[in-house]
Amino acid sequence: MNSAHELSTLINALRSLHHDAAPKAALATLTRTRGSTFRRPGTRMLVFDDGRVVCELSGGCPQRDIVVRALEVITHGQPRLVRYNADSGLDVLIEMGCGGELEVLIEPLLASHDTDFIDTLARCLDERRHVHMATLFAVDGTAVIPRRQIWSERNVLHESIDDPALSQAIIDNMPASSTRRARTVRLPSARGVADVLVEAIMPPHALVIIGSSAAARALLPLASALGWQTTLVDHDPARLQAYDLPAGLNTVCAAPENLPHTLPLDAHSSVVVMTHNLEQDVAYLSALKDMPVTYIGALGSRERVARMRSNSTLNGLHVHAPAGLDIGSETPEEIALAIAAEIMAVINQRAGGSLRDNDGTIHG
């Protein structure tokens, strides 16, 4: 799957392409992987006829080979399924050096209707809606022009599969528990056995930083680079007009008691409180009670955090304090890195330890 930043970049490029009178591009999508691979199913790369690439897959040998094949798809106008395994693409597989296998769908984007789905997807993400998207890309093992379906809570928002029984089967086949990992399923259809990539697409993560400390300012560009929608909150309007704040930053002037009415927080949000004033920190944290956020963090020494935790107004509130992973951070930039890493670990439900000590999957 693409990161939040990649997904935003890709959607913008596809929306521009959708309004192009004569688009000439191809979309490469990882549909299946096995073993250790550089990316997971659902990850996409857009290739233009002049060789330009949006959202690189790896930058290495597999990508170069995929780009070459994408240019061929643009020329001939037919979709292709490219497999890199022991039976095909062996030279590229050896150069990958990661021991995995993968399957890539390459579809031509040569007319506006090829990207009809993109405005619906973009609108849902703008509205911060969690949606699912299904891509029918092969029948009886042969690549076909992809057809898509987008739905939210069983309400179909976009439909081009044109097979009601298959469309319903796709929705019914979704696991009961929400999962972020994309997967390809095989389902019977009117045309044969259909290969369908099904993926959950989340709205971009929203990070709210409360306080205008040096560490808070250092966290702003890092969050932006990760594709998080970032908001800086302070009760002092003068601090929200500082010269060194990033251009276009969303700022909110709000006292703790106004926080619940000012910020529309949701389950794809995190909040870090770092005002450097204990009473204000406690007041802002208390205002976050019952908010459906993924992560709440607070900056401070262990002594300060102990005083914070002893405040009865915070009883029952799970706060990551001191915020951040233990990487020996000291400077504002290092502290920002530690906090961003901990938020990422919580989002992905990972412990945040060393990869060398992890026997499970490395990515995703």
Buried (B, 14 or more C-beta within 10 A) or exposed (E): BBEBBBBBBBBEBBBEBBEEEEBBBBBBBBBBBEEBBBBBBBBBBBBBBEEEBBBEBBEBBBBEBBBEBBBEBBEEEEBBBBBBBEEEBEEBBEBBEBEBBBBBBBBBBBEBEBBBBBBBBBBBBEEBBBBBBBBBBBBEEEBBEBBBBBBBEEEEBBBBBEBEEBBEBBBEEBEEEEEBEBBBBEBEBEEEEBBBBBBBBBBBBBBBBBBBBBBBBBBBBBBBEBBBBBBBBBBEEEBBEEEEBEEEBEBBBBBBEBBBEBBEBBEBBBBBBBBBEBEBBBBBBBBBEEBEBBBBBBBBEEEBBEBBBEBEEBEEBEBBBBBBBEEEBEEBBBBBBBBBBBBBBBBEEEEBEEEEEEEEEEEB
